[in-house]
Amino acid sequence: MNTIIVVALICGASVQGPDCSRETALDVITAPAHTLQECLMQGPVLAANAGFRGEDGAYVKTRCERKK
């Protein structure tokens, strides 16, 4: 059973890294992961597959959360 969730947060350039969260993100993409390493690698991949190109200084922040 997957217990880790990849959370790719697409945040605008005006949002500082520490302030980038589910609430402040322009978009939130989630997927399951089997390991922490897989989670960390999948965040940017999920964003790219969703069409994110980093326009206007937007960036991806990857979080790994435990499934509740």
C-alpha positions in Angstrom: 0.0 0.0 0.0 1.3 3.5 -0.9 1.7 5.6 2.2 3.4 8.6 0.5 1.7 11.2 -1.6 3.7 13.4 -4.0 2.4 16.9 -3.9 3.7 19.2 -6.7 2.9 22.8 -5.9 3.0 25.3 -8.8 3.7 28.6 -7.2 4.0 32.1 -8.6 7.2 34.1 -8.6 5.7 36.5 -6.0 5.4 33.6 -3.5 8.5 32.9 -1.5 9.6 29.3 -1.2 8.7 28.8 2.5 5.3 30.4 1.8 4.5 28.1 -1.1 1.7 25.8 0.2 -1.5 24.1 -1.0 -3.3 27.3 -0.1 -1.0 29.7 -1.9 -0.2 27.6 -5.0 -1.5 28.3 -8.4 -2.0 24.6 -9.0 -1.6 21.4 -6.9 -0.9 18.0 -8.5 -0.8 14.8 -6.4 0.1 11.2 -7.1 1.1 8.2 -5.0 4.7 7.2 -4.4 6.3 4.1 -3.0 9.4 5.7 -1.5 10.6 9.1 -0.4 13.2 9.1 -3.2 10.5 8.4 -5.8 8.4 11.2 -4.3 11.1 13.7 -4.6 11.9 12.8 -8.2 8.2 12.7 -9.3 7.2 16.3 -8.3 8.8 18.1 -11.3 7.8 15.2 -13.6 4.2 15.6 -12.6 4.3 19.3 -13.3 6.0 18.8 -16.6 3.5 16.2 -17.7 0.7 18.7 -16.7 2.2 21.2 -19.1 4.0 23.4 -16.6 6.8 25.4 -18.3 7.9 27.8 -15.7 6.5 30.9 -17.4 6.7 34.3 -15.6 9.0 32.9 -12.9 6.6 30.3 -11.5 8.3 27.3 -10.0 7.6 23.8 -8.7 7.9 22.9 -5.0 7.7 19.2 -4.2 6.3 18.0 -0.9 6.1 14.4 0.3 3.2 13.8 2.6 2.0 10.7 4.5 -1.3 9.4 3.3 -3.9 9.9 6.0 
